[in-house]
Amino acid sequence: MPDEPAEHSRTTREVNQALVLALCSGASFMAFLDLSIVSIAFPDILDDFPGTSLNTVTWVLSGYTILLAAVLTPAGRIADSVGRRTVFLWSLAAFAVASLVCAVAPSIWWLIAARIVQGAAAGGMVPAALGLILATTPRDRIARAVGTWSAVAGFSAVIGPAAGGLLLRSFGWRSVFYVNLPLCGAMLVAAVLMLPRQRLRGTGDRLPDAVGSIALALGIGGVVSALTEGDTWGWGDARTVGLGLAGLALVAVTVIRSRTHPAPALEMTVWRSPVFRTANLGLGMLNMTMFAWMLAAPLFAADIWHWSVLQTAGALSIGAVSSMAGSLAAGRLTRPGTQVKVTVLGALSFTASNAIWASSLFGPTPNFLGGWLPASILGGGGLGLAITCLSSLAAGTVPPQKFAGGLGMTLTVRQVGGAIGIAGFASIMALGPTSGDIASFHHVYVAAMAVNILCAAVVGTMLITLRQKPAPAAAAVDA
């Protein structure tokens, strides 16, 4: 079998990289869009299934989120073993079937079950898509490709509620799932025709450790379940504590097995890179504050300023566009040292945005020009810069034959960070004497400021690593 770098070079010459980037970014956009597009349909789903409690309906979102996070890492390892094209095609097909079942679901339990399958399919689709992008992109363009992918993925998370609202008002809640079908169909046809048939795998056909992979998926699912439902169940509830501890134990089992197994479920070697470790820590912290920001902004607009759905959607688009601009700008950066500095700048910009949100500029009276506009530009732009640079740094330390597995772990870290951010948001909002008042929102943003400053400090130390050990880091955008 030829060595992986040679296969990588041959593949980049044989495919249209722009089309592969567009296809795989589009699939990731759809997967992340379904994280947020459904939440706005909860009232209509409750009306359609009378007698269903709100706690039950929340599993339409939680089931998807938990399975997405749980499957990302093991699916990435499987993609590196059996082929990223194969995993991408099967995951995309499963996503389409699950979307159809969601759209025609005769009961709430059918809907929840289909959403769980849909989340698992998305968890297989995203790392395979990102692995395909990296494997078919010339080394000197990887940073730009990651910037484009990050811009598309980030935009999907913010635009979800707005897109869901428009579909809901025009066609009903089932249209939120029907809309996936033509998109999946077009992408399946394009994928069969365009994606390279090389398997772009590691040094063997052996599947990753089955026991470790199952333990990892269940472990991550348990941890994310505890974080997601802790505020509802109670943080001291036996279900929350039991799921959290059991999840951590299962992840520990996987780590122990992966140290000695010939085909490990976790690629432990990539964690030896201090750049990879620091980049993932920074991404986890940024996602904590980003998810809290994404939840708080529309709630503040609706509950405090009493904006309509369309007003809120329009206002949210400012941050989304700013994030896309930041991601695309960061994708042009090729020097790891510069990427670290821009990450720190982005984290501090997001800190400034949170400071505005926590100030009197966000009071009982709507303040679009003086408050919302600058906060959205600073916040969205800062996130776009920081997340793209950190993603490029992490990708640069992963060997080509381990792209999907390594980046699957990075995506899992981001999802776990997001779950912590959601849990933290809910807990802080409930701490004050009056839950959901202006002071509660301000407390959320003060906490986000602290996390962002810590993130800037942690990532800044990466410069020392790059200066002391330049060999792996200096090739970050060339790996």
N, C-alpha and C positions, 0 to 999 in steps of 0.2 A: 504493500500500500504506500503511495507517495506521502511524503511528510506534509503536514497540515498547511504550512505557509505556502507551499507550492500550489496546493489545491485551492487555497484562498485566492492566490493571484490569478489562476486560470479562471476561476468562477467570476471574478470581478470583470474580466474581459468579455465573458460570454453572455452576460445579462445586461439589460437596461437598468442601471442602478437607480435612476430617477423614478422609473415605474415601480420597481420593487419598494423603494422608499415610500412612494405614495400609497401603494397597496397595503403595506404592513402598518404604516401610520394610520391609515383609514380603519383598519381592523382594530388597532389599539384604541382609536378614538371611539369606536362603537362600544368596545368593552368598558371603557371608563365612563362613557356617557350613561350607560345603564346603571352605574352606581348612583347617579344623582337624579336622573330624569324621572324615576318612578315615585320619588317622595311626594311630589306635588299632587299625585293621583290618589293619595290615601283617602281623602274624604269621599271621592266617587266610588272607590272600591268598597268602602264601608256601606255606602248606600246600595250597592249592587249585591252585597252579601249580608243581608240584615241579620242581626244577632251576633255578628263577629265583633270581638273586642278590639280596641286600638292596639293593645299589646300583641295580639295575634297578627294584626296587619303589619306591624313593624318588622315581622320576620320576612316579609316580602323584600325588604331592603337588607335586613341583617343576614338572611340566608345567603344572599348573593355575595355580600361583603366577606363573610366568613369563609366561604368556599373559595372565593377568588384569592384571598390571602393564603389559605391553606395549600392550594395546589401550585402556586407560582414556582416555588423552589423545586419540588420533585418533578414537575412537568418540564422545567428547564433542563434538568439532568437527563430526563428521558429523551428530550429533543436532541441533546448533544449525542446521545447513544444511537437512537434509531433513525434520526434525521429530522431536521427542523421543518422541512417542507411537509413531511408526512404528518407530524404533530400539528402543524398549522392547519392543514386541510381538514383533518378529522375534527379538530377543535372548532373550526369555523362551521363545519356541517352540524356538529352537535349544538352549537350556539343557535343556529337557524331553527333546528327542530325544537329546542327548548323555548325559543321565542314564539313559535307557532302554538305550542301547548299553553304558554302563558296567555296568549291572545284569546284562545278559545276556552280557557279554564272554566269548568262548570261549578267549581266551589273554591273557597279560599285555600283549602288544603292542596288541591291540584295546582293552584297558582304558586303557593310556597314551594311545593316539591319541584315544579318546573324552574323556579327561580334558583333553587339550589343547584340543579343541573346546569343552568345557564351560567352561574358563577363559576362552577368547576370548569366549564368549557372556556370561559374567558381566562381562567387561570392557566390553561394550556396554551391558549392562543397568543397571549401577550408576550411571554418570554420567547416563544418560537419566532414571533414576528420581529422582536428586537434582535434576536440572534441572527435572523436572516438579513436584516438591515446591516448589521456590523460585518457579517461574513461576505457580503457582496459589495461593500463600500471600500474604495481604495484607502489605504492607511492615512494619507494626508487629508482625507475628507471626513474622517469619522466624527470629529468634533462637530462639524456642520450638520451631519446626518443626525447625531444625537440632539442637537439644538432644534432641528425641525421636528423630530419625533416628540421631544419634550413640549414644544409649543403646541402641537396638535393635541397631545394628551392633556396638557394643562387647560387648554381652552374647553375641552369636552366636559371637564368637571364643573366649570363655572357656568357654561351655557346650558347644562342639563335642565335645571328648573325652568328656564325660559322656554326652551324647546318643548319640554313637557307641558308647560302651560298652554302654549299655542295649539299643540295637538289635542290636548284635553278639551279646550274650548270649542274646537272645530269638529272633532270626531269621537270624543269619548276616551276613557282611560285605556281601552284595549288597543287603540291606535298606537300607544307608546311601544307596544310589542310588535304590532303588525309592520311598523315602519322598518324594523330590522330585516324583514324577509327579502325585499328587493335588493337591499344593500348586501346582504349575505350572498344572495344568488349571483349578483354581479361580481363580487369579490372572489367567489369560488371559481367562476369561469376564468377570471383574470389570473388567479393563482395557478390553476392548472396549466395555462398557456405561458405564463411568464416566469414563474419561480424556477430556480435552477434545480436540476434533478440530482446534483451531487448531494450526498448526505451530510457533508461538512461536519463530520463527527470526530470524536477523539480517537484514541489509539486502539480501539477494539469495538466489537459489536455487542459486548456484554451489557445487559441492562443494569442499572444501578440497584443496589441492595434493596430487595423488596420489603424486608422487615423494617429497615431504616427509613425507607420512603413512606411507608404507611404510618410509622410512628411519627415521622416529621409532619405529615399532613394533619394527622389527628392532634398532634401537639400544638401546632400553630392554630388550628381551628379551635382548640380548647382555650388557648390564651386570648384569641380575638373574641371568642364568644363571651368570656368572662368580662373583658373590657367593654364590649358592646352592650351587654345586658346588666352590668353591675349596678348602674344607676337605677334601673327598673326593679331588679331583684333585691338590691341592697348589697353594699360592699362586704358586709359581714355574713351574708346569706350563705348557707351550705353549698348551694349550686354555684355561686360565684367563686367562692374559695376553692371548692373541689375541682371545678373546671380549670381554674387558673393553675393550681398546683399540679394537677394531672397533666396539663398541657406542658408545663415547664419540665416535668419529669420525662415525658415522652421526647421532647426536644433534646434533653440531656442524653437519653438513650441513643438517639440518632448520632449525636456528636461523638459519643464514645465508640460506637460501631464504625463511624466514618474514619476514625484515626487509623484503623488497621485493616478495614475491608478492602479487597482488591478492586471493587467497583462501588465506591461509597455513595451514599445518598446525598451527602453534602460534599462539595468540593472544598475541603479544608485548606488546600494549598493556597487558594486565592486570599484567604484571611491572613496569610503570613505577611502580606504587603501592608505596611503602615498607612500607605496612601489609600488603599482599598478600605481598610478599617475606619480611618478617619472620615473618608467621603461618605461611607454608609452611616456613621454616627451623625454626621451633619444632615444627611438626607432625612434620617428618622426624626431629628429635632425640628427641621423645617416643616415636615409633613404634619407634625403635631400641631404647630401653630397655624398652618395653612388650613387644615380641616376645621379647626375652631373658628377661624376667620370666615370660611365659607358657610358655616352654620349660622354664625352670629349676624353677618351682614344682612341677609334677607329677612331674618327675624326682627332685627332692629328696624329695618325699613317698614315692615308690615305692622309690627306691634306698637312701636313708639312713634314713628312718623306717619303711619297709616297710609302708606303708598299702595297703589293698586299693583296687581301682578305684573302688568305691562310696564309700569313705572319702575318697579323693582328690577325687572328683567333688563330694561334699558340701562339702569344704573350699574347693574352687575357686569354688563358687557364692557364697561370702561376698564375694570380690573383685568378682564379676560384678554382684551386687546393689548393692554399694557404688558401682560405676562407673555403673550406671543411675541411682542416686539423685543422684550428682554431675552427670551429664549433664542430668537433668531440672531440677535446681536452677539450673544454669548457663543453661539455656534461658530462664529468666525474666529474665535480665539484658539490658538494652537499651542501656546507655551503653558506648561503646567503651572509655573510660578505665577503667570498672569491670571490663569484661571482661579488659583487660590485667592489672589488679591481681589478679583472681581466677585468671588463668592462672599468674602467678608463684606465688601461694599454692598452687595445685594442683601445680605442678612441685616446690615445696619439700616439700609433703606426700608426694609420691612419693619424694623424696629421703630423707625420714625413714623411709618404709617400707623402702627399700633398706638404710638403716643398720641397721635391726632385723634384716633378713635376713643382713647381713654380720657380725653380732655373735654372741656366745656363746649368745644365745637360740635360735639355730638350730645346735644341736650334734647329737651322736649320739642323744640321747634325745628322743622326741617332746614337743613343747611347744606345744600348741594354744592355750591361754588366754593364756600369756605371750608367745608369739612369733607364731604363725600368725594369730590373730584380729586383733590390732592392726595387724600388717603388711598384712593383706588390706584392712582398712577404710581405712587411710591410703593405701595404694597405689591401690586401686580408685577411691575417692572423689577422690583427687587427679587421676588420669588422666581421670575423667569430667568434672571441672571444667575442666581445662586443654584437653583436646582439643575439647570443645564450644565453649568461648570462642574458641579459635583458628580453628575451622571457621567460626563465625559472623563473625568479623572478616574472614576471607578471602572468604567469600560476599558480605559487604557491599560489597566493592570491585569486584565483577564486575557489569557492566551486564546487565539482564535478557536481552537478545538473545544473550549469550555465557555464560549460566549453565552449560550442560552442558560446554562446552569449558573454561571457566575452572576449574570444580570438578573436571573430569576430570584436569587437571594437578595439582591439590591432592591428589587421591586417588593419583595416580602417585607423587608425592613421598612420600606416606605408605607406599606399598608398597615403594619403594626403600629408605626408612629401615628398614622392617621386615626387608628382606633383609640390610641391613648389620648389623642387630641379631642376626639368626640367625647370620650368618657370624662376628660378633664373639664371640657366645656359644660357638660351637663351637671357635674358636681359643683363647679364654681357658681353656676347660675342658681343652684338650689341652696347655697350657703347663707345668703343674706336674709333679712327678715321678710322681704317681699321678693319672691322669685320672679325674674323676668322684668324687673324695673331697670331704670337707666344705670343705677349703681352696679347692678349685677353684670351688665354688659361691660362697664368700665373695668371691673375686676378681671374679667376674662382677658381683656387686652393688656392690662398690667402684667398678668401672668405670661402672656405671649411675648411681651417685651423682654422679660427676664430670660425666657428660653432662647430667644433670638440673639440676645447679647452673649449668652453662653455658647451658642452655636458659632458665632463669629470668633470667639476666643479659641474654641476647640479647633476649628478649621484653620485659623491663623497659625497654629503650631505646626501645621503641615509644611509650611515654608522651611522650617528647620530641617525636617526630614528630607525635603527635596534638595537642600543644600548639602546635607551630610551624605546622602546616598542617592546621587542623581541618576544612576544607570536605569533602574526600572521606571522612575518617575518621568525622566526626560523624554522617554518614548511613549508617554501616556496617550497622545493622540495618534500614535503610529501603530498601536498594538492591534 
